[in-house]
């Protein structure tokens, strides 16, 4: 890495899923020579889903050109997908960034910004069905790369995503050192972290509980995707 700081920026917005951001933040902010920004329209605290307050360190107006832009996901992406200022910021930064990235349903924001057309991408398992609405190629994997575009799956996949990107930016040894420092050695007490491995009744129950939101999100991504094409 050069003497110039490697500028990393995470998009903040109300009702984001904080682990979509804080997981990769913990990894990427440890990159040697990096400087990390939390970016929103102003510097007022932003409430993530669950109420955690996140304080922006930069605004759309004063954020430097980023080397890496990352968009997290969460319920709040529905509003961001139709937020002209946020989409303009993402497009502007993506045009000059070395890496354009997302975690979870942050991929839908990239799609709304017109950045997924013809690209292989992933997102949270419940929302992968919406990727083609933006002209993207759906890939059912935890981390997907297509050129300088890196997308991560749902929530905890953000840590895997962060390590993959860290290895790309600074090399495998640096990424492995970060993994060791944060003691990332997953050993979940249950094997139900994906729809393929979770008990079928559990998957069906979660899909039923989410049916109305998924129906609304389908309509929204079709409308926004058509406008972005």
C-alpha positions as CSV (number, residue, x, y, z in Angstrom):
1,X,0.0,0.0,0.0
2,X,1.2,3.6,-0.7
3,X,1.9,6.4,1.7
4,X,-1.5,7.9,0.8
5,X,-4.2,6.6,3.1
6,X,-6.4,3.8,1.7
7,X,-9.7,5.5,2.1
8,X,-12.6,3.2,3.2
9,X,-16.2,4.5,3.5
10,X,-19.3,2.8,4.9
11,X,-22.6,4.2,4.0
12,X,-24.8,5.0,7.0
13,X,-28.6,5.2,6.9
14,X,-31.4,4.8,9.4
15,X,-32.4,1.2,10.2
16,X,-29.3,-0.4,8.8
17,X,-28.3,-3.8,10.3
18,X,-25.4,-2.8,12.5
19,X,-23.5,-6.1,12.1
20,X,-23.6,-5.7,8.3
21,X,-21.4,-2.7,9.0
22,X,-19.5,-3.4,12.2
23,X,-18.4,-6.9,11.1
24,X,-16.5,-5.8,8.0
25,X,-15.6,-2.5,9.8
26,X,-13.6,-4.5,12.4
27,X,-11.7,-6.3,9.6
28,X,-11.2,-3.5,7.1
29,X,-10.3,-0.7,9.6
30,X,-7.3,-2.9,10.6
31,X,-5.8,-2.7,7.1
32,X,-2.3,-1.0,7.4
33,X,-2.4,2.6,6.1
34,X,-6.1,2.8,5.9
35,X,-8.5,5.5,7.1
36,X,-12.2,4.6,7.6
37,X,-15.2,6.9,7.3
38,X,-18.8,6.5,8.3
39,X,-20.8,8.6,5.8
40,X,-24.3,10.1,5.8
41,X,-26.0,13.3,4.8
42,X,-25.1,15.1,8.0
43,X,-23.2,14.3,11.2
44,X,-26.2,13.6,13.4
45,X,-26.2,10.2,15.0
46,X,-28.0,7.5,12.9
47,X,-30.0,4.8,14.6
48,X,-29.4,1.3,13.4
49,X,-32.0,-1.4,13.7
50,X,-32.3,-2.2,17.3
51,X,-31.4,1.3,18.3
52,X,-27.6,1.4,18.3
53,X,-26.5,4.9,17.6
54,X,-23.8,5.3,14.9
55,X,-22.1,8.7,14.5
56,X,-21.1,9.8,10.9
57,X,-17.5,10.9,10.5
58,X,-18.1,12.4,7.1
59,X,-21.0,13.7,5.0
60,X,-21.8,13.2,1.3
61,X,-20.4,16.7,0.7
62,X,-17.0,16.4,2.5
63,X,-16.2,12.7,2.1
64,X,-12.9,12.3,0.2
65,X,-12.7,10.1,-2.8
66,X,-12.9,6.5,-1.5
67,X,-10.7,3.7,-2.5
68,X,-13.4,1.3,-1.2
69,X,-17.1,2.0,-0.7
70,X,-19.2,-0.4,1.3
71,X,-23.0,-0.4,1.6
72,X,-24.5,-2.4,4.4
73,X,-28.0,-3.8,4.4
74,X,-31.0,-3.7,6.7
75,X,-34.7,-2.7,6.6
76,X,-33.6,0.8,5.8
77,X,-32.4,-0.1,2.3
78,X,-36.0,0.3,1.1
79,X,-35.8,4.1,1.7
80,X,-32.2,4.4,0.4
81,X,-33.1,2.7,-2.9
82,X,-35.3,5.8,-3.6
83,X,-33.1,8.4,-2.0
84,X,-31.7,10.5,-4.8
85,X,-28.9,12.0,-2.7
86,X,-27.7,8.7,-1.3
87,X,-27.7,7.1,-4.8
88,X,-25.9,10.0,-6.3
89,X,-23.2,9.7,-3.6
90,X,-22.8,6.0,-4.2
91,X,-22.6,6.4,-8.0
92,X,-20.1,9.3,-7.7
93,X,-17.8,7.4,-5.3
94,X,-18.1,4.1,-7.2
95,X,-16.9,5.8,-10.4
96,X,-13.5,6.6,-8.7
97,X,-13.2,3.7,-6.2
98,X,-10.9,0.8,-6.6
99,X,-13.5,-1.5,-4.9
100,X,-17.3,-1.2,-4.9
101,X,-18.8,-3.4,-2.2
102,X,-21.8,-4.4,-0.2
103,X,-22.9,-6.7,2.6
104,X,-26.4,-8.3,2.8
105,X,-29.2,-6.2,1.2
106,X,-26.8,-3.4,0.6
107,X,-26.4,-5.0,-2.8
108,X,-29.9,-3.8,-3.6
109,X,-28.7,-0.2,-3.1
110,X,-25.9,-0.9,-5.5
111,X,-28.5,-2.2,-7.9
112,X,-30.7,0.9,-7.5
113,X,-27.6,2.9,-8.3
114,X,-27.2,1.0,-11.6
115,X,-24.0,-0.7,-10.5
116,X,-25.1,-4.4,-10.8
117,X,-26.2,-4.7,-14.4
118,X,-24.5,-7.7,-16.0
119,X,-22.6,-8.4,-12.7
120,X,-22.4,-11.6,-10.6
121,X,-23.6,-10.7,-7.1
122,X,-25.0,-12.1,-3.9
123,X,-27.0,-10.8,-0.9
124,X,-29.0,-12.2,2.0
125,X,-30.6,-15.5,1.1
126,X,-34.1,-14.1,1.3
127,X,-33.3,-11.3,-1.1
128,X,-31.2,-13.0,-3.7
129,X,-34.4,-13.5,-5.8
130,X,-34.5,-9.7,-6.3
131,X,-31.0,-9.3,-7.9
132,X,-32.2,-10.0,-11.4
133,X,-34.6,-7.1,-11.1
134,X,-31.4,-5.0,-11.4
135,X,-29.9,-6.9,-14.3
136,X,-27.6,-8.8,-11.9
137,X,-26.6,-12.4,-12.2
138,X,-27.7,-14.1,-8.9
139,X,-25.0,-16.2,-7.2
140,X,-25.9,-18.3,-4.2
141,X,-22.6,-17.9,-2.4
142,X,-21.3,-16.2,0.8
143,X,-18.9,-13.8,-1.0
144,X,-18.9,-13.1,-4.7
145,X,-16.4,-11.1,-6.7
146,X,-16.9,-9.8,-10.2
147,X,-14.1,-7.5,-11.2
148,X,-13.8,-4.7,-8.7
149,X,-17.3,-5.5,-7.3
150,X,-17.4,-7.6,-4.1
151,X,-20.7,-8.6,-2.5
152,X,-21.3,-10.4,0.7
153,X,-24.2,-12.5,1.9
154,X,-26.4,-11.9,4.9
155,X,-25.1,-10.2,8.1
156,X,-22.4,-12.4,9.5
157,X,-21.1,-13.0,6.0
158,X,-19.7,-9.5,6.3
159,X,-16.8,-10.8,8.3
160,X,-15.9,-13.4,5.6
161,X,-16.4,-10.6,3.0
162,X,-14.1,-8.3,4.9
163,X,-11.3,-10.9,5.1
164,X,-11.6,-11.7,1.3
165,X,-11.4,-8.0,0.5
166,X,-8.5,-7.5,3.0
167,X,-6.6,-10.3,1.3
168,X,-7.2,-8.6,-2.1
169,X,-6.0,-5.2,-0.8
170,X,-3.1,-6.2,1.4
171,X,-2.4,-9.8,0.8
172,X,-3.4,-13.1,2.5
173,X,-0.9,-12.8,5.4
174,X,-2.3,-9.5,6.5
175,X,-5.9,-10.9,6.2
176,X,-4.9,-14.0,8.2
177,X,-3.3,-11.8,10.9
178,X,-6.5,-9.8,11.2
179,X,-8.6,-13.0,11.4
180,X,-6.3,-14.3,14.2
181,X,-6.5,-10.9,16.1
182,X,-10.3,-11.0,16.1
183,X,-10.3,-14.7,16.9
184,X,-12.6,-15.4,14.0
185,X,-13.0,-19.2,14.3
186,X,-16.7,-19.9,13.8
187,X,-18.1,-22.8,15.8
188,X,-21.8,-22.2,15.9
189,X,-23.9,-24.1,18.5
190,X,-26.5,-24.9,15.8
191,X,-26.2,-25.8,12.1
192,X,-29.1,-23.6,11.0
193,X,-27.3,-20.7,9.5
194,X,-28.5,-21.2,5.9
195,X,-31.8,-22.3,4.3
196,X,-30.1,-25.4,2.9
197,X,-29.0,-26.6,6.3
198,X,-31.7,-25.3,8.7
199,X,-34.7,-27.5,9.5
200,X,-37.3,-27.1,6.8
201,X,-40.1,-26.0,9.2
202,X,-37.9,-23.2,10.5
203,X,-37.2,-21.9,7.0
204,X,-40.9,-22.1,6.2
205,X,-41.8,-20.2,9.3
206,X,-39.3,-17.4,8.7
207,X,-40.5,-17.1,5.1
208,X,-44.1,-16.9,6.2
209,X,-43.2,-14.2,8.8
210,X,-41.4,-12.2,6.1
211,X,-43.9,-12.7,3.3
212,X,-45.4,-9.2,3.3
213,X,-42.0,-7.5,3.4
214,X,-40.7,-9.7,0.6
215,X,-43.8,-8.9,-1.5
216,X,-43.2,-5.2,-0.9
217,X,-39.5,-5.5,-1.7
218,X,-40.2,-7.4,-4.9
219,X,-42.4,-4.6,-6.1
220,X,-39.9,-1.9,-5.0
221,X,-36.9,-3.6,-6.6
222,X,-38.8,-4.1,-9.9
223,X,-39.8,-0.4,-10.0
224,X,-36.4,0.9,-9.0
225,X,-34.6,-1.6,-11.2
226,X,-36.6,-0.5,-14.2
227,X,-35.7,3.2,-13.5
228,X,-32.0,2.3,-13.1
229,X,-31.7,0.5,-16.4
